[in-house]
Structure formats: C-alpha cells, structure tokens
Amino acid sequence: MNQTTIGQTKGGLRGHILRRIMHIGMVLVPLVYYAYGTSIASWFFLTPHELLWLIMVFVILFEILRLKLGITLFVQRHYETGRISSFPWTVLSICLVLWLAPDKRYAIPIICSCALVDPLLGELRRLHWKAIWVACIGILAVMAIWWVSTWWWQTPWQLALLMGPLTVWCEWPNFRWIDDNALMQLVPLLVIMLLYG
C-alpha cells in the first residue's frame, strides 16, 4: 500500500478511509436537499436558499477560526494547516451548485461526479495506475453518472459527453489557491448556467 497519501492525512490509514467515506457520502447531500430541504429549512424559519447561505457563512467563519488557531482536524491533510482546506471548498461549492443550478437534473450529477470520481481518481493514482488509464476511467465514470441522471431525472443525455472530459480535466491540476473539489463542481455549474440558466 502506498503510504504517501495516507501519511499526509491526520489519522493515518483510519483518517484516510474516513476522508474517502465522507467524500462519497456527499452524494446524499443533493438527494436530501431536494427531498427535504424545504422542511429542514422551515425548522429554522428559513427558506432553502437562506439555509444554504447560513451554512456557507458558518463554514467560512469556522475555517477562519481553524486557520487562526493553526489546527489540523482528523481526516485533514497536514498541509491544510496553513491554507484553506478541502472541506470548506467542498461545502461552499455544493451550496453554490444547489443554489444556482436550474434544478436537480443538473445539480445532482454535478455533485455526485465530484463525490464519487474524485476519490476514485485519487485511489487509482495511489495505486500507481498510468495517467491515461486514470483519465479514461474517470471520464467514463462521470459519463455514467450523467447517463444515470438522464434515466432518473431526465437530464439531457448529451451533457454526459461534455461533462465527462470537463469534470476530469477540472480534477487534474493541483492549485494551492483553489481545491479540485471546487473546480469539479463550479466549472460544470458555470457551463450549465451558460447553457440553461
């Protein structure tokens, strides 16, 4: 087992596994939001969009506090001590997708593609798969997610052909100033808004 990625995660192997489980668990967020978002928001006397704003503000304040204290939480990577971690990028991006996407036909596959394909690509790289195979598997996986969405929510099927390469391309770079979880959601969101907004 390649220890490089695991060694970067606070909690070692347990932290790494929990990080992957949390990432995959993101698929539940849009499903819960579209099924129960109005009910959950009403508990706090808010609209669903106001609830999204409240979550974003809380996450931003929490991340500012974490950075000021120099804390690395369990499952976070050690290099995230001094920079914005993957968690706020992911949560903020999910909230923006849920808020700005025209409807669930687009929001669900955007979020699910990030939730499932990002950890898949990470594990394939950790196992030293060749880059071309990692890219091809990632593209096919994203396309499959969009085609399932076509079958389940009547998402335009042609989007799979665009979103497969686009989403994997967004995952590939490693920028310090923005996390790939944000790029994998916000770039497809921008495309959807341009096409259907």
C-alpha positions as CSV (number, residue, x, y, z in Angstrom):
1,M,0.0,0.0,0.0
2,N,1.3,3.4,-1.0
3,Q,1.8,5.3,2.2
4,T,2.4,8.8,0.7
5,T,-1.3,9.9,0.6
6,I,-2.1,8.1,3.8
7,G,0.9,9.7,5.5
8,Q,-0.4,13.1,4.5
9,T,-3.7,12.6,6.3
10,K,-4.1,13.2,10.0
11,G,-5.2,9.9,11.5
12,G,-3.1,7.8,9.1
13,L,-5.0,4.9,7.4
14,R,-8.1,5.4,9.5
15,G,-8.2,9.1,8.7
16,H,-7.7,8.4,5.0
17,I,-10.5,5.8,4.9
18,L,-12.9,8.2,6.8
19,R,-11.9,11.0,4.4
20,R,-12.9,8.8,1.5
21,I,-16.2,7.7,3.1
22,M,-17.1,11.4,3.9
23,H,-16.3,12.3,0.3
24,I,-18.5,9.5,-1.2
25,G,-21.2,10.5,1.4
26,M,-21.6,13.8,-0.4
27,V,-24.0,12.0,-2.8
28,L,-26.6,12.2,-0.1
29,V,-26.5,16.0,0.2
30,P,-28.4,16.9,-3.0
31,L,-30.8,14.0,-2.6
32,V,-31.7,15.1,0.9
33,Y,-31.8,18.8,-0.1
34,Y,-34.3,18.2,-2.9
35,A,-36.4,15.8,-0.9
36,Y,-36.4,17.5,2.5
37,G,-34.7,20.9,2.0
38,T,-37.8,22.9,2.5
39,S,-38.8,21.0,5.6
40,I,-35.4,21.2,7.2
41,A,-35.1,25.0,6.4
42,S,-38.6,25.6,7.9
43,W,-37.3,24.2,11.3
44,F,-35.1,27.3,11.4
45,F,-37.8,29.6,9.9
46,L,-35.7,29.9,6.7
47,T,-36.1,29.2,3.0
48,P,-33.8,26.5,1.5
49,H,-31.7,29.3,-0.1
50,E,-31.4,31.1,3.2
51,L,-30.3,27.8,4.8
52,L,-27.6,27.4,2.2
53,W,-26.4,31.0,2.9
54,L,-26.3,30.2,6.6
55,I,-24.3,27.1,6.1
56,M,-21.8,29.0,3.9
57,V,-21.3,31.7,6.5
58,F,-20.8,29.2,9.3
59,V,-18.3,27.2,7.2
60,I,-16.3,30.3,6.3
61,L,-16.2,31.5,9.9
62,F,-15.2,28.0,11.2
63,E,-12.4,27.9,8.6
64,I,-11.1,31.3,9.5
65,L,-11.0,30.2,13.2
66,R,-9.3,27.0,12.3
67,L,-6.6,28.8,10.3
68,K,-6.0,31.4,13.0
69,L,-5.5,28.6,15.6
70,G,-3.4,26.6,13.2
71,I,-5.4,23.4,13.8
72,T,-5.4,20.3,11.6
73,L,-8.5,18.2,12.2
74,F,-8.8,14.4,12.0
75,V,-9.0,13.4,8.3
76,Q,-7.5,16.6,7.1
77,R,-4.2,16.6,5.2
78,H,-1.2,18.0,7.2
79,Y,-0.5,20.7,4.5
80,E,-4.0,22.1,5.1
81,T,-2.9,23.5,8.5
82,G,-1.8,26.8,6.9
83,R,-4.2,27.1,4.0
84,I,-7.9,26.8,3.2
85,S,-8.7,23.1,3.5
86,S,-10.7,20.9,1.1
87,F,-13.7,20.8,3.4
88,P,-14.8,24.5,3.1
89,W,-14.1,24.5,-0.7
90,T,-16.3,21.4,-1.0
91,V,-19.2,22.7,1.2
92,L,-19.2,26.1,-0.4
93,S,-19.2,24.6,-3.9
94,I,-22.1,22.2,-3.0
95,C,-24.1,25.1,-1.6
96,L,-23.5,27.2,-4.7
97,V,-24.5,24.3,-7.0
98,L,-27.7,23.8,-5.1
99,W,-28.5,27.5,-5.1
100,L,-27.5,28.4,-8.7
101,A,-28.2,25.2,-10.8
102,P,-31.5,25.5,-12.7
103,D,-32.8,22.3,-11.0
104,K,-31.9,18.9,-9.7
105,R,-31.4,17.5,-13.2
106,Y,-28.1,19.4,-13.2
107,A,-27.2,19.8,-9.5
108,I,-27.3,16.1,-8.6
109,P,-24.9,14.8,-11.3
110,I,-22.5,17.7,-10.8
111,I,-22.2,17.0,-7.0
112,C,-22.3,13.2,-7.5
113,S,-19.5,13.4,-10.1
114,C,-17.3,15.2,-7.6
115,A,-18.3,12.9,-4.7
116,L,-17.6,9.6,-6.5
117,V,-15.0,10.3,-9.1
118,D,-12.5,12.5,-7.2
119,P,-11.8,9.7,-4.6
120,L,-11.8,7.1,-7.4
121,L,-9.1,9.0,-9.3
122,G,-7.1,9.6,-6.1
123,E,-7.1,5.8,-5.3
124,L,-6.1,4.9,-8.8
125,R,-3.1,7.3,-8.6
126,R,-2.2,6.0,-5.2
127,L,-2.1,2.5,-6.8
128,H,0.3,3.9,-9.5
129,W,-2.1,3.5,-12.5
130,K,-0.9,5.2,-15.6
131,A,-2.3,8.7,-16.1
132,I,-4.1,7.8,-19.4
133,W,-6.0,5.0,-17.7
134,V,-6.8,7.2,-14.7
135,A,-8.2,9.8,-17.1
136,C,-10.2,7.3,-19.2
137,I,-11.7,5.6,-16.2
138,G,-12.6,9.0,-14.7
139,I,-14.2,10.2,-17.9
140,L,-16.3,7.0,-18.2
141,A,-17.3,7.2,-14.6
142,V,-18.5,10.8,-14.9
143,M,-20.4,10.0,-18.1
144,A,-22.1,7.1,-16.4
145,I,-23.3,9.4,-13.6
146,W,-24.7,11.8,-16.1
147,W,-26.4,9.0,-18.0
148,V,-28.0,7.6,-14.8
149,S,-29.2,11.1,-14.2
150,T,-30.7,11.1,-17.7
151,W,-32.6,7.9,-16.9
152,W,-33.6,9.0,-13.4
153,W,-34.2,12.8,-13.7
154,Q,-34.4,13.4,-17.5
155,T,-31.1,15.3,-17.6
156,P,-30.2,15.9,-21.3
157,W,-28.1,12.9,-22.3
158,Q,-25.7,14.9,-24.5
159,L,-24.3,16.5,-21.3
160,A,-22.5,13.3,-20.4
161,L,-20.3,13.7,-23.5
162,L,-19.3,17.2,-22.3
163,M,-19.2,16.7,-18.6
164,G,-17.0,13.5,-18.6
165,P,-13.9,15.1,-20.0
166,L,-14.6,18.5,-18.4
167,T,-15.0,17.2,-14.9
168,V,-11.9,15.1,-15.1
169,W,-9.9,17.9,-16.6
170,C,-11.0,20.1,-13.6
171,E,-9.8,17.5,-11.2
172,W,-6.3,17.2,-12.7
173,P,-4.5,20.4,-11.7
174,N,-3.2,20.9,-8.2
175,F,-3.6,24.6,-7.4
176,R,-2.8,26.0,-4.0
177,W,-5.4,28.8,-4.3
178,I,-8.4,26.6,-5.1
179,D,-9.3,22.9,-4.4
180,D,-10.1,20.5,-7.1
181,N,-13.4,19.7,-5.3
182,A,-14.4,23.3,-6.1
183,L,-13.3,23.2,-9.7
184,M,-15.1,19.9,-10.3
185,Q,-18.3,21.5,-9.3
186,L,-18.1,25.2,-10.1
187,V,-16.8,24.8,-13.7
188,P,-19.6,22.4,-14.7
189,L,-22.0,24.7,-12.9
190,L,-20.8,27.6,-14.9
191,V,-21.3,25.6,-18.1
192,I,-24.8,24.6,-17.1
193,M,-25.7,28.2,-16.2
194,L,-24.5,29.4,-19.6
195,L,-26.4,26.6,-21.5
196,Y,-29.6,26.5,-19.4
197,G,-29.6,29.4,-17.0
